[in-house]
């Protein structure tokens, strides 16, 4: 059975844009995206736009529109996020069985995360994103929590026999132990049910280095370079630290210095609850389990076997056992302190 994206030919992309009043000149460039199909499209007026065709049956129209509204709120607050254009009175469109949106094209490169001034700058903008994020909740988009990222992902993988038999028992036992530690984590409990809960807010949700581009702030660029944030497709409700920890890399000392720079910038605009530092390793654990389920759920999309040929093998799952064992140890260590 063909995957729905097989029907998304270049002609369909150009016809979809034509239906909302944008005339492409025939040049399409596929941009890096596994979840959706995203194209840079050159228009006849020599400008360029980015067309995003959403993965069928992932988000409802209401959930996509919440993403769009969040992006619009950020841009209204002068946060450098890239949101969809309103064309013919709407930001979300449908053509040929696909939901799609169109955004202005913004180029850029990955920021230099070894430069603490860059990290501080990014921290300031993350604080501004969260200042907008706390103003109202998502109504239809899910939260990032133990159930949605951890338990449901593990149960789905096991129920559908996605883990090879030779490693299934070991992976299941290790995963259950890791998720049990997440569930028992005192700060995570406090975050959801304590008397002084950690604030939950609308987040970027997938704030890794590839989703921050470094460019001049505007055409005049008098103030020099700066970040802008792309791809709010994974926007969810969660704690603020979720948008910080994926920007950290290296050994503990390096991560501590990077986190310090991010928070120094963050706290120029917004207080940061230091209790959230203890959530970094539990959140990393949930993402690891969710990532395996995400790959397995998408395996009928031909682009996944091509780009992730190692997934699903016994070696992959043995590696996941080791990674989860390391996470069990990490969750029992003292959190980073800045």
Secondary structure, DSSP 8 states (H G I E B T S, - for coil): ---GGGG--HHHHHHHHHHTT--EEEEEEE-S-SSSEEEEEEETTS-EEEEEE--TTTS-HHHHHHHHHHHHHHHHTT--B--B--BTTBS-EEETTEEEEEEE----EE--TT-HHHHHHHHHHHHHHHHHHTTS--SSS-B-SIIIIIIHHHHHHHHTT-S-HHHHHHHHHHHHHHHHHHHH-HHHHHHHHSTT----EE--S---GGGEEEEESSSS-TT-EEEEE---TT--EE-TTHHHHTT--SSHHHHHHHHHHHHHHHTTTS---GGGGGGHHHHHHHHHHHHHHHHHHTTTSHHHHHH-TTTTSHHHHHHHHHHHHHHHHHHTS-----
